[in-house]
Amino acid sequence: MSDPSNRERLRAIAVDAMRARGLDPDFPPDALRQAEALAAPPRVTEEPVRDLRASLWCSIDNDDSRDLDQLSVAMPLADGGIQVLVAIADVDAAVVRSSPLDRHAALNTTSVYTPAAIFPMLPEKLSTDLTSLAEHEDRLAIVVDLTTAADGSVSRADIYGGLVNNRAKLTYNGVDAWLEGRAAPPPAVVAVLGMDAQLKLQDRAAALLGQARHAQGALDFATVDAAPVFDGDTLRDLRAEPPNRAKALIENLMVAANGAVARFLQGRGFPLIRRVVRVPARWDRIVAVAAETGDPLPASPDSRALADFLGRRRESEPDRFPDLSQTIIKLLGSGEYVVDRPGGDDPPGHFGLAVRDYTHSTAPNRRYPDLVTQRLMKAALAGHQPPYALDDLDRIAAHCTQQEDAAAKVERQVRKSAAALLMASRVGDRYDAIVTGASKKGTFVRISEPPVEGMLVRGEQGIDVGDRVFVRLQRVDVDRGFIDFVRA
């Protein structure tokens, strides 16, 4: 047999990594049969539905995304505020609880995105077609209706069922280039009368929401994400993805929508699964990193102080800010899912977003907690009791946290395997690097060109996260995703 292509090799690595971490890369036969039996998008649901198809809805997502979970539209208000509607795909209408499709989704709990392949939580017949908010198609949705005041606060929120139609399928890169004045409007914008003004209004609403969050202490990072560049099935490069205004637009709208959903369920006396990021355990190291820049932080965790520090560093050292961002993100720790019980103690909030009321609800095609939250929302709207017992929600929250962590490790491992493929011809080269991790598991460093992370296997004594060092590439192991550096 001939050698497998880069894509085939990376996909095989991803499959093995998923199985090793308790994730199933394949749909079971009964789930596939259930998906095949679905002939059309769902048309019936129990909660009341408003016909909103005449609105100028649009989706903004990655260039190759077809699993469209949300649409958005905005309307100006006489008092200077902006009404924003976020439509979330009604996946529950097609995926019945405890059905074969639901059992597989509950096992993996998330879609897994690797450089060579995507392993969707739901079969593509659903996630990219029947339950996707596809362009020019009528779809059922759950609508989060927000009023954004002139100061960026959310002064009113409502949630209801809706029938929507995506008038323009747009991409982050196309909308970003247009909003930033680097390109003409995307053809899908030009094709819909008024869509250009609609997007600018959404952009303004998102900016107001973002400014209000940042004033409360939301952290603003510039991460170093690397996208694989394939020529056919051959990996040619890893390309850093710059900040994107359209991504920020969607992020701000989704954070606001998720907060409104959490408050809606709480107000109805329903339990919910919150997404939390606790106060960072390594705040002392964050303080030390800040002190090295001559910009002190308080001894106790303070998201507002950290946000102000990041803002000052972005302005004073923009070239180094992505490295600082990556360092702080590592030190903050990962998020988790916890159950908020009616009448119980308040769970912790989301330290990074500087919000307490936060859940995951806007991506039910891709994340299982969002599908569970949708079922809670629909039960509340239809006047039913919560469809899950508290013990069930505890189990789901713990399992989703575990599986999301496993999926993140798979994605990271396959990205490292892709990076090892790319770096195999560069053994012996010397690089300037920043320390991104230092624990019992090892010391890790990242170089900027290409944006690659690896382990420092010699010379790691006496350094910590955020330190800068010179390294030399010693060896790579593609199958294991290992990239080993030594101090130079």
LUMBALUM-725661 format. One record per residue (C-alpha): residue number from 1; residue in three letters; x, y, z. Coordinates in steps of 0.25 Angstrom, whole numbers. Layout:
! residues N
(NUM,ala,(X,Y,Z));
...
END
This chain:
! residues 488
(1,met,(0,0,0));
(2,ser,(5,14,-3));
(3,asp,(7,24,9));
(4,pro,(-6,30,14));
(5,ser,(-8,45,11));
(6,asn,(-6,55,22));
(7,arg,(-21,57,24));
(8,glu,(-23,42,25));
(9,arg,(-12,40,35));
(10,leu,(-17,51,43));
(11,arg,(-31,46,43));
(12,ala,(-26,32,47));
(13,ile,(-19,39,59));
(14,ala,(-31,46,63));
(15,val,(-40,33,63));
(16,asp,(-30,26,72));
(17,ala,(-29,38,81));
(18,met,(-44,39,82));
(19,arg,(-45,25,85));
(20,ala,(-34,25,96));
(21,arg,(-41,37,103));
(22,gly,(-55,31,103));
(23,leu,(-61,38,91));
(24,asp,(-67,30,79));
(25,pro,(-63,35,66));
(26,asp,(-74,27,59));
(27,phe,(-89,27,60));
(28,pro,(-96,14,64));
(29,pro,(-105,7,54));
(30,asp,(-118,10,61));
(31,ala,(-114,25,61));
(32,leu,(-111,25,46));
(33,arg,(-125,18,44));
(34,gln,(-132,28,52));
(35,ala,(-125,40,44));
(36,glu,(-128,33,31));
(37,ala,(-143,32,34));
(38,leu,(-144,47,36));
(39,ala,(-149,52,23));
(40,ala,(-151,67,26));
(41,pro,(-148,78,36));
(42,pro,(-157,78,48));
(43,arg,(-170,86,46));
(44,val,(-177,83,59));
(45,thr,(-174,87,74));
(46,glu,(-181,89,87));
(47,glu,(-178,103,90));
(48,pro,(-185,115,83));
(49,val,(-178,119,71));
(50,arg,(-177,133,64));
(51,asp,(-175,135,49));
(52,leu,(-163,143,48));
(53,arg,(-158,139,34));
(54,ala,(-160,153,29));
(55,ser,(-148,159,37));
(56,leu,(-134,161,31));
(57,trp,(-128,149,38));
(58,cys,(-114,145,35));
(59,ser,(-104,135,40));
(60,ile,(-89,138,42));
(61,asp,(-79,126,43));
(62,asn,(-67,120,38));
(63,asp,(-64,119,23));
(64,asp,(-67,104,23));
(65,ser,(-78,103,33));
(66,arg,(-91,97,30));
(67,asp,(-96,93,44));
(68,leu,(-102,107,46));
(69,asp,(-108,108,60));
(70,gln,(-112,122,61));
(71,leu,(-117,134,53));
(72,ser,(-117,149,58));
(73,val,(-125,162,54));
(74,ala,(-126,175,60));
(75,met,(-136,187,60));
(76,pro,(-133,202,64));
(77,leu,(-142,207,76));
(78,ala,(-146,222,77));
(79,asp,(-139,224,91));
(80,gly,(-125,220,85));
(81,gly,(-126,206,89));
(82,ile,(-125,194,79));
(83,gln,(-134,181,79));
(84,val,(-126,169,76));
(85,leu,(-132,155,73));
(86,val,(-124,143,73));
(87,ala,(-131,130,67));
(88,ile,(-125,117,72));
(89,ala,(-128,104,64));
(90,asp,(-139,96,70));
(91,val,(-131,83,70));
(92,asp,(-140,76,81));
(93,ala,(-151,76,71));
(94,ala,(-144,65,63));
(95,val,(-135,59,74));
(96,val,(-144,52,84));
(97,arg,(-139,50,98));
(98,ser,(-133,36,100));
(99,ser,(-134,33,85));
(100,pro,(-122,26,78));
(101,leu,(-117,40,73));
(102,asp,(-119,46,87));
(103,arg,(-111,35,94));
(104,his,(-99,37,84));
(105,ala,(-100,52,86));
(106,ala,(-100,50,101));
(107,leu,(-88,40,100));
(108,asn,(-79,50,93));
(109,thr,(-86,63,97));
(110,thr,(-79,71,87));
(111,ser,(-74,72,72));
(112,val,(-59,69,71));
(113,tyr,(-52,79,62));
(114,thr,(-38,74,57));
(115,pro,(-29,79,46));
(116,ala,(-32,67,37));
(117,ala,(-47,64,40));
(118,ile,(-59,68,48));
(119,phe,(-66,58,56));
(120,pro,(-80,64,58));
(121,met,(-89,61,70));
(122,leu,(-101,59,61));
(123,pro,(-100,52,47));
(124,glu,(-98,62,36));
(125,lys,(-112,60,31));
(126,leu,(-117,67,43));
(127,ser,(-106,77,47));
(128,thr,(-103,82,33));
(129,asp,(-117,81,28));
(130,leu,(-130,77,35));
(131,thr,(-126,84,48));
(132,ser,(-117,94,42));
(133,leu,(-122,109,40));
(134,ala,(-119,107,26));
(135,glu,(-120,119,16));
(136,his,(-133,121,10));
(137,glu,(-140,110,18));
(138,asp,(-151,111,28));
(139,arg,(-147,106,41));
(140,leu,(-153,105,55));
(141,ala,(-145,112,66));
(142,ile,(-144,117,80));
(143,val,(-143,133,80));
(144,val,(-136,141,90));
(145,asp,(-141,155,89));
(146,leu,(-132,166,96));
(147,thr,(-133,181,97));
(148,thr,(-119,187,98));
(149,ala,(-119,201,104));
(150,ala,(-110,212,99));
(151,asp,(-100,209,110));
(152,gly,(-99,194,106));
(153,ser,(-107,188,117));
(154,val,(-118,178,114));
(155,ser,(-131,186,119));
(156,arg,(-141,175,115));
(157,ala,(-141,161,110));
(158,asp,(-152,151,105));
(159,ile,(-151,137,100));
(160,tyr,(-161,130,91));
(161,gly,(-162,120,79));
(162,gly,(-161,125,65));
(163,leu,(-161,121,51));
(164,val,(-149,128,43));
(165,asn,(-143,128,30));
(166,asn,(-128,131,28));
(167,arg,(-127,142,17));
(168,ala,(-112,142,16));
(169,lys,(-101,131,20));
(170,leu,(-89,140,23));
(171,thr,(-75,137,28));
(172,tyr,(-66,143,38));
(173,asn,(-55,146,29));
(174,gly,(-64,153,18));
(175,val,(-72,161,28));
(176,asp,(-59,165,36));
(177,ala,(-52,170,23));
(178,trp,(-64,178,19));
(179,leu,(-67,184,33));
(180,glu,(-52,188,34));
(181,gly,(-52,194,21));
(182,arg,(-42,184,14));
(183,ala,(-52,179,4));
(184,ala,(-66,181,-3));
(185,pro,(-78,175,4));
(186,pro,(-80,160,2));
(187,pro,(-89,156,-10));
(188,ala,(-99,150,0));
(189,val,(-100,164,7));
(190,val,(-102,171,-7));
(191,ala,(-113,161,-11));
(192,val,(-122,165,1));
(193,leu,(-128,179,1));
(194,gly,(-124,186,14));
(195,met,(-115,175,19));
(196,asp,(-103,184,19));
(197,ala,(-110,194,29));
(198,gln,(-115,182,37));
(199,leu,(-101,176,39));
(200,lys,(-95,190,43));
(201,leu,(-106,191,53));
(202,gln,(-103,177,59));
(203,asp,(-88,182,59));
(204,arg,(-92,194,67));
(205,ala,(-101,186,77));
(206,ala,(-90,176,79));
(207,ala,(-80,187,82));
(208,leu,(-89,193,92));
(209,leu,(-91,180,99));
(210,gly,(-76,177,99));
(211,gln,(-72,191,104));
(212,ala,(-82,188,116));
(213,arg,(-76,175,119));
(214,his,(-62,180,118));
(215,ala,(-65,191,128));
(216,gln,(-70,180,138));
(217,gly,(-57,173,136));
(218,ala,(-58,163,124));
(219,leu,(-45,159,119));
(220,asp,(-40,162,105));
(221,phe,(-30,153,99));
(222,ala,(-23,152,86));
(223,thr,(-20,137,85));
(224,val,(-11,131,75));
(225,asp,(-20,121,68));
(226,ala,(-14,113,56));
(227,ala,(-22,108,45));
(228,pro,(-17,97,36));
(229,val,(-14,100,21));
(230,phe,(-16,88,12));
(231,asp,(-13,87,-2));
(232,gly,(-22,75,-6));
(233,asp,(-19,65,5));
(234,thr,(-5,70,7));
(235,leu,(-3,79,19));
(236,arg,(5,92,15));
(237,asp,(5,101,26));
(238,leu,(-1,106,40));
(239,arg,(-6,120,39));
(240,ala,(-8,129,51));
(241,glu,(-22,134,51));
(242,pro,(-23,149,54));
(243,pro,(-34,156,62));
(244,asn,(-47,157,55));
(245,arg,(-58,167,57));
(246,ala,(-69,158,52));
(247,lys,(-65,147,62));
(248,ala,(-65,158,73));
(249,leu,(-79,162,68));
(250,ile,(-85,148,69));
(251,glu,(-78,146,82));
(252,asn,(-84,158,89));
(253,leu,(-98,154,84));
(254,met,(-97,140,89));
(255,val,(-91,144,102));
(256,ala,(-103,153,104));
(257,ala,(-113,142,99));
(258,asn,(-107,132,108));
(259,gly,(-109,141,120));
(260,ala,(-123,144,117));
(261,val,(-126,129,116));
(262,ala,(-120,127,130));
(263,arg,(-128,138,136));
(264,phe,(-141,133,128));
(265,leu,(-140,118,134));
(266,gln,(-136,124,148));
(267,gly,(-148,133,147));
(268,arg,(-157,121,144));
(269,gly,(-152,113,156));
(270,phe,(-145,103,147));
(271,pro,(-132,97,149));
(272,leu,(-121,99,139));
(273,ile,(-107,96,135));
(274,arg,(-98,108,137));
(275,arg,(-84,109,130));
(276,val,(-74,114,140));
(277,val,(-60,118,141));
(278,arg,(-56,119,156));
(279,val,(-46,129,162));
(280,pro,(-32,125,157));
(281,ala,(-25,116,166));
(282,arg,(-11,122,161));
(283,trp,(-15,136,163));
(284,asp,(-1,138,170));
(285,arg,(6,134,157));
(286,ile,(-3,144,149));
(287,val,(1,154,159));
(288,ala,(16,150,157));
(289,val,(15,151,142));
(290,ala,(9,165,143));
(291,ala,(20,169,152));
(292,glu,(30,165,142));
(293,thr,(24,176,133));
(294,gly,(25,187,144));
(295,asp,(9,187,144));
(296,pro,(5,181,158));
(297,leu,(-8,174,161));
(298,pro,(-15,173,174));
(299,ala,(-12,161,183));
(300,ser,(-26,156,183));
(301,pro,(-33,151,169));
(302,asp,(-40,163,163));
(303,ser,(-45,162,148));
(304,arg,(-47,177,146));
(305,ala,(-32,179,150));
(306,leu,(-28,168,141));
(307,ala,(-36,173,130));
(308,asp,(-30,187,132));
(309,phe,(-16,181,132));
(310,leu,(-18,174,119));
(311,gly,(-24,186,112));
(312,arg,(-11,194,116));
(313,arg,(-2,183,111));
(314,arg,(-9,182,98));
(315,glu,(-7,197,96));
(316,ser,(7,197,101));
(317,glu,(13,184,95));
(318,pro,(3,180,84));
(319,asp,(14,170,77));
(320,arg,(15,163,91));
(321,phe,(1,163,95));
(322,pro,(-3,150,88));
(323,asp,(8,143,96));
(324,leu,(3,150,109));
(325,ser,(-11,146,106));
(326,gln,(-8,131,104));
(327,thr,(0,131,117));
(328,ile,(-12,137,125));
(329,ile,(-22,128,119));
(330,lys,(-13,116,123));
(331,leu,(-13,121,137));
(332,leu,(-28,124,138));
(333,gly,(-31,109,137));
(334,ser,(-43,102,129));
(335,gly,(-58,104,130));
(336,glu,(-68,94,135));
(337,tyr,(-82,91,136));
(338,val,(-90,92,149));
(339,val,(-105,91,153));
(340,asp,(-112,103,158));
(341,arg,(-123,98,167));
(342,pro,(-136,106,169));
(343,gly,(-134,112,183));
(344,gly,(-120,107,185));
(345,asp,(-107,114,187));
(346,asp,(-102,123,176));
(347,pro,(-92,115,167));
(348,pro,(-79,123,164));
(349,gly,(-80,132,151));
(350,his,(-71,132,139));
(351,phe,(-58,139,143));
(352,gly,(-53,142,129));
(353,leu,(-66,148,124));
(354,ala,(-69,155,137));
(355,val,(-83,150,138));
(356,arg,(-91,142,148));
(357,asp,(-103,138,139));
(358,tyr,(-97,129,128));
(359,thr,(-101,116,122));
(360,his,(-98,109,108));
(361,ser,(-111,110,99));
(362,thr,(-107,115,86));
(363,ala,(-100,103,79));
(364,pro,(-110,91,81));
(365,asn,(-105,84,68));
(366,arg,(-91,84,74));
(367,arg,(-91,83,89));
(368,tyr,(-100,74,98));
(369,pro,(-102,84,109));
(370,asp,(-108,94,99));
(371,leu,(-118,83,95));
(372,val,(-122,80,110));
(373,thr,(-123,95,112));
(374,gln,(-132,96,100));
(375,arg,(-141,85,106));
(376,leu,(-142,92,119));
(377,met,(-146,105,111));
(378,lys,(-156,98,103));
(379,ala,(-163,92,115));
(380,ala,(-164,105,122));
(381,leu,(-170,111,109));
(382,ala,(-180,100,108));
(383,gly,(-184,101,122));
(384,his,(-178,87,126));
(385,gln,(-170,83,138));
(386,pro,(-155,82,136));
(387,pro,(-152,70,128));
(388,tyr,(-139,66,136));
(389,ala,(-138,62,151));
(390,leu,(-127,69,158));
(391,asp,(-119,56,160));
(392,asp,(-120,55,144));
(393,leu,(-115,69,142));
(394,asp,(-103,67,152));
(395,arg,(-99,54,145));
(396,ile,(-100,61,131));
(397,ala,(-92,73,136));
(398,ala,(-81,65,141));
(399,his,(-80,56,129));
(400,cys,(-81,68,119));
(401,thr,(-69,75,127));
(402,gln,(-61,62,126));
(403,gln,(-64,59,111));
(404,glu,(-62,74,107));
(405,asp,(-48,73,114));
(406,ala,(-46,60,106));
(407,ala,(-50,66,93));
(408,ala,(-41,78,95));
(409,lys,(-29,69,98));
(410,val,(-32,61,85));
(411,glu,(-33,74,77));
(412,arg,(-20,79,84));
(413,gln,(-13,65,81));
(414,val,(-17,65,66));
(415,arg,(-12,79,65));
(416,lys,(1,75,70));
(417,ser,(2,64,61));
(418,ala,(-1,73,49));
(419,ala,(10,83,55));
(420,ala,(19,71,56));
(421,leu,(17,67,41));
(422,leu,(20,82,38));
(423,met,(32,83,46));
(424,ala,(39,69,43));
(425,ser,(48,76,33));
(426,arg,(53,87,43));
(427,val,(59,78,53));
(428,gly,(72,86,58));
(429,asp,(66,100,56));
(430,arg,(66,110,67));
(431,tyr,(55,119,71));
(432,asp,(50,130,81));
(433,ala,(39,124,90));
(434,ile,(30,127,102));
(435,val,(27,117,113));
(436,thr,(12,113,113));
(437,gly,(12,103,123));
(438,ala,(20,98,135));
(439,ser,(15,86,144));
(440,lys,(18,72,148));
(441,lys,(14,68,134));
(442,gly,(25,76,128));
(443,thr,(29,90,123));
(444,phe,(23,94,110));
(445,val,(28,106,100));
(446,arg,(22,112,88));
(447,ile,(29,118,76));
(448,ser,(22,129,67));
(449,glu,(26,125,53));
(450,pro,(20,115,50));
(451,pro,(11,116,63));
(452,val,(15,103,69));
(453,glu,(15,98,84));
(454,gly,(24,87,89));
(455,met,(31,81,101));
(456,leu,(44,86,107));
(457,val,(51,73,110));
(458,arg,(64,79,114));
(459,gly,(68,92,121));
(460,glu,(54,94,128));
(461,gln,(59,97,142));
(462,gly,(56,110,148));
(463,ile,(46,115,138));
(464,asp,(31,117,139));
(465,val,(19,121,130));
(466,gly,(21,134,123));
(467,asp,(37,134,123));
(468,arg,(44,135,109));
(469,val,(55,126,105));
(470,phe,(63,122,93));
(471,val,(60,107,89));
(472,arg,(65,97,78));
(473,leu,(56,87,72));
(474,gln,(61,73,76));
(475,arg,(51,63,70));
(476,val,(37,61,66));
(477,asp,(27,49,67));
(478,val,(15,51,58));
(479,asp,(7,39,63));
(480,arg,(8,43,77));
(481,gly,(8,58,74));
(482,phe,(21,61,81));
(483,ile,(30,73,78));
(484,asp,(42,73,87));
(485,phe,(51,86,89));
(486,val,(63,88,97));
(487,arg,(69,101,103));
(488,ala,(78,107,93));
END
